[in-house]
Amino acid sequence: MRKKLHKNAALLVAATLSLSALAGCSGNSEENANKANTTNKAAETNTAATNNTSNAAETTESTAPEEVTLEFYMPSPTANVNDLEAVLDKFYEETKDTLNTKIHFNFTTFDDIGQKVSLKLAAGEQVDSVFTAQWTNPNISAMISKDQLVNLDSYFNNDKYPGLKKAFTPEYLKNNSFADKTGSSHVYGIPFTHAFSGGGTIYYRQDLADKYGIGEIKSITDLEKFYDAVLANDKGIVPFSMNGNTDLVSDLLLQMTNPLTATHNAMVNMGGTGVSIAIKPDGTAYAAKTVDGYSDPEFLKLLPAPLNTMDPMKGFNMARDWYKKGYLEKDILAQKDPDGQFMSGKAASILRTLDIYSSESQQLETSIPGAKLGAYVITPGLMDGTAKAVGSDFKAWNFAAIPANSKNVDRTLAFFDWLFAKPENHDLFEFGIAGKHWQAEGDTKYSYPATVDAATNYNFPGFTLTWNPTMVRYDSKTPDNIVTMLNNLGDTNFFHKSPNAGFSFVPDSVKTEVAKVSEVRTQMYTIGHGVVDNAAGNLTKIQKALDKAGYQKVVAEVEKQFNEFLKTNPYEGQ
């Protein structure tokens, strides 16, 4: 999902059996551009953008465009961003003679953003930039298939937009392009990420671990000792809180106990499809016929040893053991706010990603006086810095897209061009007003003035607007080993390239089956979180229901499309 495990596709824990994969804000310059955006014909849109003579990159004090107010829609962990008006006033002051643009940010919840935008678009209301992703419902691919988004190719690698050109390289954009109805890939959203993998991490109460005499957690054995101590000493605290409707505990446990750095030729639940794929010796793809890829013998034997002899039920059985021990809350299927539970002191640990370490640490210490954040990194190879151990498709999991019926395409892109033109612009929206909300510590770190109250300080959700690998600052209090890992996550040389890098599935021919399968797959939570016994028997029942819903048709279409992709993007043992 977002890169809070909504964001990071390369992680097995974020990708395996993710149900959401199948579920799924600016002034117009010319009349022709209006027509192009309305019809969403890429060639017309691109011509309008190229011929536009009023974009902000060319404006001067004497040619400032007419004022426009842009409507941006995005999710946020909080209903309102603290002190946002002060930041906007600063932006307006700095750009009144160039952009002359006002922005109205509309915030909603993560699970509601897709539907809310869909209703706005259907009603013909103004929407100029919309947050979308592979995990929103509808997801970005579904919006593309309905001609709801503008093809943004012409705005990138374009000297008229130097900020965008500098921050988004051709290779980065290629990996974050999506296929249209013809199978041709284009840029349909501005990709936001700090890293090319989130870095799966279990955040835990280090202060409690120290109190119990456990210290820093470095293994699953240490983690289970911590959970046992929580149960013995703090009865009102859940050892591990998990969102009951996103990732599966069984997948998490497999990641912590298997050498998954060896699966370079395979992807369990390939992003956006829900299907597991392995590359055969002849270079073609095999799609697993089972919802849990490991349960398909043909898929399993294509994996390198020792994974090819793994018990397919291992993860499910371990999840059941955790559930029975009390490491998980009894009503885990109803849990929707593990963060809230953790920050309120009702949970001892949660699953998130390393790239949000600073914000998690700040929030925990603010919420619970005396609390200290611990981070147990579970992505194989990341903690010990093993090069090429972590796989990535180099895709972001957060995008700002422009609706096809927006009348302000050029003005919206002019704003984003300004945003990434220089660090000072970017930092204004990511961190707030320098000296008031934050202060720079060199070029790569930041701290907070002593007078700042973290509970009321500026807290914009950067992953929806500002995150970019070329502009990253870390909290000055971040431990050096965490900084090293975070730097690795933003370094393309640290990763091996996943076989599906650059591939996006077009679901049009099986959209009915995809919808039905998505509904049935929700049953996986019961065995994936260990809520019920007999995982094998229940998995068989779920598979039968999936096949009745058309799962095999989806599998066949994924395999077909991916094999076509491999003809021009062959797997080279990367």
C-alpha positions as CSV (number, residue, x, y, z in Angstrom):
1,M,0.0,0.0,0.0
2,R,1.3,3.5,0.6
3,K,4.9,3.5,1.4
4,K,4.1,2.8,4.9
5,L,3.6,-0.7,3.6
6,H,1.2,1.1,1.2
7,K,4.2,2.4,-0.5
8,N,6.8,-0.4,-1.0
9,A,6.2,-3.1,-3.6
10,A,9.5,-4.7,-3.4
11,L,9.0,-6.0,0.1
12,L,7.5,-9.5,0.2
13,V,5.7,-8.5,3.4
14,A,4.2,-5.6,1.6
15,A,3.5,-7.5,-1.6
16,T,2.6,-11.1,-0.7
17,L,-1.1,-11.8,-0.9
18,S,-2.0,-8.2,-0.6
19,L,-5.7,-8.0,-1.3
20,S,-5.7,-4.4,-2.2
21,A,-3.6,-5.2,-5.3
22,L,-6.7,-6.6,-6.9
23,A,-9.1,-4.0,-5.5
24,G,-7.9,-2.0,-6.3
25,C,-5.8,19.0,-8.3
26,S,-4.5,23.9,-11.6
27,G,-5.2,27.1,-14.6
28,N,-5.7,26.0,-18.1
29,S,-3.7,27.9,-20.8
30,E,-5.4,27.2,-24.1
31,E,-8.8,26.2,-25.4
32,N,-7.2,23.3,-27.3
33,A,-5.7,22.0,-24.1
34,N,-9.1,22.0,-22.6
35,K,-10.4,19.8,-25.4
36,A,-7.4,17.6,-25.2
37,N,-7.8,17.1,-21.5
38,T,-11.5,16.4,-21.8
39,T,-11.0,13.7,-24.4
40,N,-7.7,12.4,-22.8
41,K,-6.1,12.0,-26.2
42,A,-2.5,11.8,-25.4
43,A,-1.2,13.3,-28.6
44,E,-3.5,16.3,-28.2
45,T,-2.6,16.8,-24.6
46,N,1.1,16.6,-25.3
47,T,0.8,19.1,-28.2
48,A,-1.1,21.5,-26.0
49,A,1.5,21.2,-23.3
50,T,4.4,21.8,-25.7
51,N,2.8,24.8,-27.4
52,N,1.6,26.4,-24.2
53,T,3.2,29.8,-23.8
54,S,1.9,30.7,-20.4
55,N,3.5,28.1,-18.1
56,A,5.3,29.4,-15.0
57,A,8.7,28.4,-16.2
58,E,8.5,31.2,-18.8
59,T,6.7,33.9,-16.7
60,T,8.3,37.0,-15.4
61,E,7.2,39.7,-13.0
62,S,5.5,41.5,-15.9
63,T,3.7,38.5,-17.3
64,A,2.3,36.7,-14.2
65,P,-0.7,34.7,-15.2
66,E,-4.2,35.3,-13.9
67,E,-4.7,34.0,-10.4
68,V,-6.0,30.5,-10.1
69,T,-7.0,28.2,-7.2
70,L,-6.1,24.6,-7.6
71,E,-8.0,21.8,-5.9
72,F,-5.7,19.0,-4.6
73,Y,-7.1,15.7,-3.1
74,M,-5.0,13.5,-0.9
75,P,-5.1,11.2,2.1
76,S,-3.6,12.2,5.5
77,P,-3.1,10.5,8.9
78,T,-4.7,13.6,10.4
79,A,-7.8,15.5,9.4
80,N,-6.0,18.8,9.2
81,V,-2.3,19.7,8.8
82,N,-1.0,22.0,11.6
83,D,-0.1,25.5,10.6
84,L,-0.7,24.8,6.8
85,E,-2.0,28.3,6.2
86,A,1.2,29.9,7.4
87,V,3.2,27.7,4.9
88,L,0.8,28.5,2.1
89,D,1.0,32.3,2.9
90,K,4.8,32.0,2.6
91,F,4.4,30.2,-0.7
92,Y,2.0,32.8,-2.1
93,E,4.3,35.6,-1.0
94,E,7.2,34.1,-2.8
95,T,5.4,33.2,-6.1
96,K,2.7,36.0,-6.5
97,D,4.7,37.5,-9.4
98,T,5.4,34.1,-11.1
99,L,3.0,31.3,-10.4
100,N,0.2,33.4,-8.9
101,T,-1.4,30.2,-7.8
102,K,-3.5,29.4,-4.7
103,I,-3.9,25.8,-3.6
104,H,-6.7,24.2,-1.6
105,F,-5.7,20.9,-0.1
106,N,-8.6,18.5,0.5
107,F,-7.7,15.8,3.0
108,T,-9.5,12.5,3.6
109,T,-8.7,9.0,4.9
110,F,-6.5,6.4,3.2
111,D,-9.4,4.0,2.5
112,D,-11.7,6.7,1.2
113,I,-9.5,8.7,-1.2
114,G,-10.2,6.6,-4.3
115,Q,-14.0,6.6,-3.9
116,K,-14.2,10.2,-2.9
117,V,-12.3,11.3,-6.0
118,S,-14.4,9.1,-8.2
119,L,-17.6,10.7,-6.9
120,K,-16.1,14.2,-7.4
121,L,-15.1,13.4,-11.0
122,A,-18.5,11.8,-11.8
123,A,-20.2,14.9,-10.5
124,G,-18.0,17.1,-12.7
125,E,-16.5,19.0,-9.8
126,Q,-13.1,20.6,-9.9
127,V,-10.2,18.3,-9.2
128,D,-6.8,19.3,-10.4
129,S,-4.5,16.9,-8.7
130,V,-5.4,13.6,-7.1
131,F,-3.5,11.2,-5.0
132,T,-3.6,7.7,-6.5
133,A,-1.6,4.5,-6.3
134,Q,-1.5,0.8,-7.0
135,W,-3.3,0.2,-3.7
136,T,-6.1,2.8,-3.9
137,N,-9.6,1.8,-4.9
138,P,-9.9,2.4,-7.7
139,N,-6.2,2.1,-8.3
140,I,-4.2,4.1,-10.8
141,S,-4.4,1.4,-13.5
142,A,-8.2,1.3,-13.3
143,M,-8.4,5.1,-13.7
144,I,-6.1,5.0,-16.7
145,S,-8.2,2.3,-18.3
146,K,-11.3,4.6,-17.9
147,D,-9.4,7.6,-19.6
148,Q,-9.7,9.5,-16.3
149,L,-6.0,10.7,-16.2
150,V,-3.8,13.0,-18.3
151,N,-0.8,11.6,-20.1
152,L,2.1,13.6,-18.6
153,D,4.9,12.5,-20.9
154,S,5.5,15.9,-22.4
155,Y,6.1,17.6,-19.0
156,F,9.1,15.6,-18.1
157,N,12.6,15.6,-19.6
158,N,11.5,19.0,-20.9
159,D,13.7,22.1,-20.5
160,K,10.5,24.2,-20.0
161,Y,10.1,22.3,-16.7
162,P,13.7,22.2,-15.3
163,G,12.6,21.3,-11.8
164,L,10.7,18.2,-13.0
165,K,13.6,17.3,-15.3
166,K,16.1,17.4,-12.5
167,A,14.1,15.5,-9.9
168,F,12.7,12.7,-12.2
169,T,15.2,10.9,-14.4
170,P,14.1,9.0,-17.6
171,E,14.9,5.7,-15.9
172,Y,12.9,6.6,-12.8
173,L,9.9,7.6,-14.9
174,K,10.2,4.5,-17.1
175,N,9.8,2.3,-14.0
176,N,6.9,4.4,-12.9
177,S,5.0,4.4,-16.1
178,F,1.7,2.6,-16.6
179,A,0.2,0.9,-19.7
180,D,-2.8,2.4,-21.5
181,K,-5.4,0.4,-23.3
182,T,-3.0,-0.3,-26.2
183,G,-0.3,-1.6,-23.9
184,S,1.9,1.5,-24.5
185,S,3.5,2.9,-21.3
186,H,3.2,6.5,-20.3
187,V,3.6,8.8,-17.3
188,Y,0.2,9.2,-15.7
189,G,1.3,10.3,-12.2
190,I,4.1,12.1,-10.5
191,P,5.9,9.4,-8.4
192,F,6.7,10.1,-4.8
193,T,9.2,8.1,-2.8
194,H,12.3,8.6,-0.7
195,A,13.5,5.1,-1.5
196,F,13.1,2.2,-3.8
197,S,12.0,0.0,-1.0
198,G,10.4,1.0,2.2
199,G,12.5,-1.4,4.3
200,G,10.1,-3.6,6.3
201,T,10.5,-2.8,9.9
202,I,8.9,-3.8,13.2
203,Y,8.9,-0.7,15.4
204,Y,8.8,-1.6,19.1
205,R,9.0,0.1,22.5
206,Q,12.8,0.1,23.2
207,D,12.1,1.5,26.7
208,L,10.1,-1.6,27.5
209,A,12.7,-4.0,26.0
210,D,15.3,-2.3,28.2
211,K,13.1,-2.6,31.2
212,Y,12.7,-6.3,30.6
213,G,16.5,-6.7,30.2
214,I,16.2,-7.7,26.5
215,G,17.9,-4.7,25.0
216,E,18.0,-4.2,21.2
217,I,16.0,-6.7,19.2
218,K,18.1,-8.2,16.4
219,S,16.3,-11.5,15.6
220,I,13.0,-13.2,15.7
221,T,14.1,-15.0,18.8
222,D,14.7,-11.7,20.5
223,L,11.3,-10.5,19.3
224,E,9.5,-13.4,20.7
225,K,11.3,-13.0,24.1
226,F,10.1,-9.4,24.0
227,Y,6.5,-10.5,23.4
228,D,6.6,-13.0,26.2
229,A,7.9,-10.4,28.5
230,V,5.1,-8.0,27.5
231,L,2.5,-10.6,28.2
232,A,4.1,-11.4,31.6
233,N,4.6,-7.8,32.7
234,D,2.1,-5.5,31.0
235,K,-1.2,-7.3,30.7
236,G,-3.0,-4.3,29.1
237,I,-0.6,-4.1,26.2
238,V,-0.9,-6.1,22.9
239,P,2.5,-7.4,21.9
240,F,2.0,-6.8,18.2
241,S,-0.7,-4.7,16.5
242,M,-1.4,-5.3,12.8
243,N,-4.0,-3.9,10.4
244,G,-6.4,-6.8,9.9
245,N,-7.2,-5.9,6.3
246,T,-3.8,-5.3,4.7
247,D,-0.7,-7.4,4.9
248,L,-0.7,-10.9,6.4
249,V,1.2,-12.0,9.6
250,S,2.0,-15.2,7.8
251,D,3.9,-13.4,5.1
252,L,5.8,-11.3,7.7
253,L,6.9,-14.4,9.5
254,L,8.1,-16.1,6.3
255,Q,10.2,-13.0,5.6
256,M,11.8,-13.2,9.0
257,T,12.6,-16.9,8.8
258,N,13.5,-17.6,5.1
259,P,16.5,-16.5,3.0
260,L,14.3,-14.6,0.6
261,T,17.3,-12.8,-0.9
262,A,17.5,-15.8,-3.2
263,T,14.2,-15.2,-5.0
264,H,15.6,-13.0,-7.8
265,N,13.7,-14.9,-10.4
266,A,10.3,-14.8,-8.7
267,M,7.7,-12.5,-7.3
268,V,5.0,-13.7,-4.9
269,N,1.8,-11.7,-5.6
270,M,3.4,-9.5,-8.4
271,G,2.3,-6.0,-7.7
272,G,-1.0,-5.0,-9.1
273,T,-2.1,-8.6,-10.1
274,G,-2.3,-10.8,-7.0
275,V,-0.6,-13.6,-9.0
276,S,2.7,-15.2,-8.2
277,I,5.2,-15.4,-11.1
278,A,8.5,-17.2,-11.6
279,I,10.9,-17.1,-14.5
280,K,11.6,-20.5,-16.1
281,P,15.0,-21.6,-17.4
282,D,13.9,-20.7,-21.0
283,G,13.2,-17.1,-19.9
284,T,9.5,-17.3,-20.1
285,A,7.1,-16.8,-17.1
286,Y,5.1,-19.3,-15.2
287,A,2.1,-18.0,-13.2
288,A,1.2,-20.0,-10.1
289,K,-2.2,-21.5,-10.2
290,T,-2.8,-21.2,-6.5
291,V,-3.6,-18.0,-4.5
292,D,-0.6,-18.8,-2.3
293,G,2.1,-19.3,-4.8
294,Y,4.1,-21.6,-2.6
295,S,1.2,-24.1,-2.7
296,D,1.7,-24.7,-6.4
297,P,4.4,-27.4,-6.8
298,E,5.3,-26.1,-10.3
299,F,6.0,-22.6,-9.0
300,L,7.8,-23.9,-5.9
301,K,10.3,-26.0,-7.9
302,L,11.3,-23.0,-10.0
303,L,12.6,-21.3,-6.8
304,P,16.3,-21.6,-5.8
305,A,17.2,-23.9,-2.9
306,P,16.2,-24.1,-0.1
307,L,13.0,-22.3,-0.9
308,N,12.0,-25.0,-3.4
309,T,11.5,-27.5,-0.6
310,M,9.7,-25.2,1.8
311,D,6.5,-26.3,3.5
312,P,3.8,-24.1,1.9
313,M,2.0,-24.0,5.2
314,K,4.9,-22.8,7.2
315,G,3.9,-19.1,7.4
316,F,0.3,-19.9,8.1
317,N,1.2,-22.3,10.9
318,M,3.6,-19.8,12.5
319,A,0.9,-17.2,12.4
320,R,-1.5,-19.6,14.2
321,D,1.1,-20.2,16.8
322,W,1.6,-16.4,17.4
323,Y,-2.2,-16.0,17.6
324,K,-2.6,-18.8,20.2
325,K,0.3,-17.4,22.3
326,G,-1.4,-14.1,22.5
327,Y,1.2,-12.1,20.5
328,L,-1.7,-10.9,18.4
329,E,-5.0,-9.4,19.6
330,K,-8.0,-11.7,19.5
331,D,-10.0,-9.3,17.3
332,I,-7.1,-8.7,14.8
333,L,-9.5,-8.9,11.8
334,A,-11.3,-5.8,13.1
335,Q,-8.1,-3.8,13.8
336,K,-7.8,-0.8,11.5
337,D,-5.6,1.6,13.4
338,P,-2.4,-0.2,14.7
339,D,-0.6,3.2,14.7
340,G,-3.1,4.7,17.0
341,Q,-2.8,1.7,19.3
342,F,1.0,1.9,19.4
343,M,1.1,5.6,19.9
344,S,-1.4,5.5,22.8
345,G,0.7,2.8,24.6
346,K,-1.8,0.0,24.0
347,A,0.6,-2.0,21.7
348,A,4.2,-2.8,22.1
349,S,5.1,-3.0,18.4
350,I,3.7,-2.4,14.9
351,L,4.8,-3.2,11.3
352,R,5.8,-0.2,9.2
353,T,8.7,0.8,7.0
354,L,12.1,2.2,7.8
355,D,11.7,5.3,5.7
356,I,9.3,6.8,8.2
357,Y,11.7,6.3,11.2
358,S,12.0,10.0,12.1
359,S,8.2,10.7,12.1
360,E,7.5,7.5,14.1
361,S,10.2,8.4,16.7
362,Q,8.9,11.9,17.1
363,Q,5.3,10.9,17.4
364,L,6.0,8.1,19.9
365,E,8.2,10.3,22.2
366,T,5.5,13.1,22.0
367,S,2.6,10.8,22.7
368,I,4.2,8.8,25.6
369,P,6.6,10.6,27.9
370,G,9.7,8.5,28.4
371,A,9.0,6.2,25.5
372,K,11.9,5.3,23.1
373,L,11.5,3.8,19.6
374,G,13.3,0.6,18.6
375,A,13.5,-0.6,15.0
376,Y,14.0,-4.3,14.0
377,V,14.6,-4.3,10.3
378,I,13.2,-7.4,8.7
379,T,14.0,-6.8,5.0
380,P,16.7,-9.5,4.2
381,G,20.1,-7.9,3.5
382,L,19.2,-4.4,4.6
383,M,20.3,-4.6,8.2
384,D,23.7,-6.0,7.3
385,G,24.1,-3.9,4.1
386,T,24.3,-6.8,1.7
387,A,24.5,-5.3,-1.8
388,K,21.9,-6.6,-4.3
389,A,20.1,-8.6,-1.6
390,V,17.0,-6.4,-1.8
391,G,14.9,-6.5,-4.9
392,S,13.0,-3.6,-6.3
393,D,10.9,-2.7,-9.4
394,F,11.9,0.9,-8.7
395,K,8.3,1.9,-8.6
396,A,6.9,4.5,-6.2
397,W,3.7,3.6,-4.3
398,N,2.4,7.1,-4.2
399,F,1.4,9.4,-7.2
400,A,-0.1,12.7,-7.9
401,A,-2.2,12.4,-11.1
402,I,-4.1,15.0,-13.1
403,P,-7.7,14.2,-14.0
404,A,-8.5,14.4,-17.7
405,N,-11.2,16.9,-17.2
406,S,-9.1,19.4,-15.2
407,K,-8.9,22.8,-16.8
408,N,-5.7,23.6,-15.0
409,V,-3.2,21.0,-16.2
410,D,-0.4,23.4,-17.1
411,R,-0.8,25.5,-14.0
412,T,-0.7,22.3,-11.8
413,L,2.5,21.0,-13.5
414,A,4.0,24.5,-13.1
415,F,3.5,24.2,-9.4
416,F,5.2,20.9,-9.2
417,D,8.0,22.2,-11.4
418,W,8.5,25.0,-8.9
419,L,8.3,22.6,-6.0
420,F,11.3,20.5,-7.2
421,A,13.3,23.4,-8.8
422,K,15.4,23.9,-5.6
423,P,15.6,22.5,-2.1
424,E,14.2,25.6,-0.5
425,N,11.0,25.3,-2.3
426,H,10.7,21.6,-1.6
427,D,11.6,22.0,2.1
428,L,8.9,24.6,2.6
429,F,6.2,22.1,1.9
430,E,7.9,19.1,3.4
431,F,9.1,20.6,6.6
432,G,7.4,24.0,6.9
433,I,9.0,27.5,7.5
434,A,12.7,27.3,8.3
435,G,13.4,28.7,11.7
436,K,9.8,28.4,12.8
437,H,8.8,24.8,12.2
438,W,12.3,23.3,11.7
439,Q,15.9,24.2,11.1
440,A,18.5,22.8,8.7
441,E,21.5,20.8,9.9
442,G,23.8,20.9,6.9
443,D,22.4,19.7,3.6
444,T,21.1,16.3,4.7
445,K,19.7,16.6,8.2
446,Y,17.2,18.8,10.2
447,S,16.2,19.4,13.7
448,Y,13.5,21.3,15.6
449,P,13.9,24.6,17.5
450,A,13.6,24.1,21.2
451,T,10.4,26.2,21.2
452,V,8.6,23.8,18.9
453,D,5.7,21.7,20.3
454,A,5.8,18.5,18.3
455,A,2.1,17.9,18.9
456,T,1.1,21.2,17.1
457,N,4.0,21.6,14.7
458,Y,3.6,21.5,10.9
459,N,3.0,17.9,9.9
460,F,2.3,17.7,6.1
461,P,2.1,14.1,4.7
462,G,5.1,14.4,2.4
463,F,4.5,11.1,0.7
464,T,1.5,12.7,-1.1
465,L,3.4,15.7,-2.5
466,T,7.1,16.1,-1.9
467,W,9.0,12.8,-1.5
468,N,11.8,12.4,-4.0
469,P,15.1,10.4,-3.9
470,T,17.1,13.6,-4.8
471,M,15.8,15.6,-1.9
472,V,16.0,13.8,1.4
473,R,16.7,15.1,4.9
474,Y,16.9,13.0,8.1
475,D,16.1,14.0,11.6
476,S,19.4,14.9,13.3
477,K,18.6,12.4,16.1
478,T,18.4,9.4,13.7
479,P,21.0,6.9,14.7
480,D,23.9,6.5,12.3
481,N,23.1,2.8,11.5
482,I,19.6,3.9,10.5
483,V,20.9,6.7,8.3
484,T,23.2,4.2,6.6
485,M,20.2,1.9,5.8
486,L,18.1,4.8,4.7
487,N,20.8,5.9,2.3
488,N,21.0,2.4,0.9
489,L,17.2,2.5,0.3
490,G,17.6,5.5,-1.9
491,D,20.6,4.1,-3.8
492,T,19.7,2.2,-7.0
493,N,23.0,0.4,-6.8
494,F,22.0,-1.3,-3.6
495,F,19.2,-3.2,-5.2
496,H,18.8,-6.0,-7.7
497,K,16.2,-5.3,-10.4
498,S,13.0,-7.3,-10.0
499,P,11.9,-9.2,-13.1
500,N,8.7,-7.2,-13.3
501,A,10.4,-3.8,-13.2
502,G,8.5,-1.6,-15.8
503,F,5.6,-4.0,-16.1
504,S,2.0,-3.0,-15.4
505,F,-1.0,-5.3,-15.7
506,V,-4.0,-4.1,-17.8
507,P,-7.0,-5.7,-16.2
508,D,-9.7,-4.7,-18.8
509,S,-10.3,-8.2,-20.3
510,V,-10.8,-9.8,-16.9
511,K,-12.1,-6.9,-14.8
512,T,-15.3,-8.8,-13.8
513,E,-13.2,-11.7,-12.6
514,V,-10.8,-9.4,-10.8
515,A,-13.6,-7.9,-8.9
516,K,-15.1,-11.2,-7.9
517,V,-11.7,-12.7,-6.9
518,S,-10.9,-9.6,-4.8
519,E,-14.0,-10.2,-2.8
520,V,-13.2,-13.9,-2.2
521,R,-9.6,-13.2,-1.3
522,T,-10.7,-11.4,1.9
523,Q,-11.1,-14.9,3.3
524,M,-7.3,-15.2,3.3
525,Y,-7.1,-13.0,6.4
526,T,-8.5,-15.7,8.7
527,I,-5.6,-18.1,8.0
528,G,-3.0,-15.4,7.2
529,H,-3.5,-13.9,10.7
530,G,-3.7,-17.3,12.4
531,V,-7.3,-16.8,13.6
532,V,-8.5,-20.3,12.6
533,D,-7.0,-23.8,12.8
534,N,-6.5,-26.1,9.8
535,A,-4.8,-23.7,7.5
536,A,-4.4,-26.3,4.7
537,G,-8.1,-27.3,4.8
538,N,-9.3,-23.7,4.8
539,L,-6.9,-22.8,2.0
540,T,-8.3,-25.5,-0.2
541,K,-11.8,-24.2,0.4
542,I,-10.7,-20.6,-0.4
543,Q,-9.0,-21.8,-3.6
544,K,-12.2,-23.6,-4.8
545,A,-14.2,-20.4,-4.2
546,L,-11.5,-18.4,-6.1
547,D,-11.6,-20.7,-9.1
548,K,-15.4,-20.4,-9.2
549,A,-15.0,-16.6,-9.2
550,G,-12.6,-16.8,-12.3
551,Y,-9.2,-16.9,-10.7
552,Q,-7.7,-19.1,-13.3
553,K,-8.7,-16.7,-16.1
554,V,-7.0,-13.9,-14.2
555,V,-3.9,-16.1,-13.8
556,A,-3.8,-16.9,-17.5
557,E,-4.1,-13.3,-18.5
558,V,-1.4,-12.2,-16.2
559,E,0.9,-14.9,-17.5
560,K,0.1,-13.9,-21.1
561,Q,0.7,-10.2,-20.6
562,F,3.9,-10.8,-18.6
563,N,5.3,-13.1,-21.3
564,E,4.7,-10.4,-23.9
565,F,6.5,-7.9,-21.6
566,L,9.5,-10.3,-21.3
567,K,9.9,-10.4,-25.1
568,T,11.2,-6.8,-25.0
569,N,12.3,-6.8,-21.4
570,P,14.0,-10.2,-20.9
571,Y,15.0,-11.4,-17.4
572,E,18.8,-11.4,-17.3
573,G,19.4,-12.9,-13.9
574,Q,19.6,-9.5,-12.3
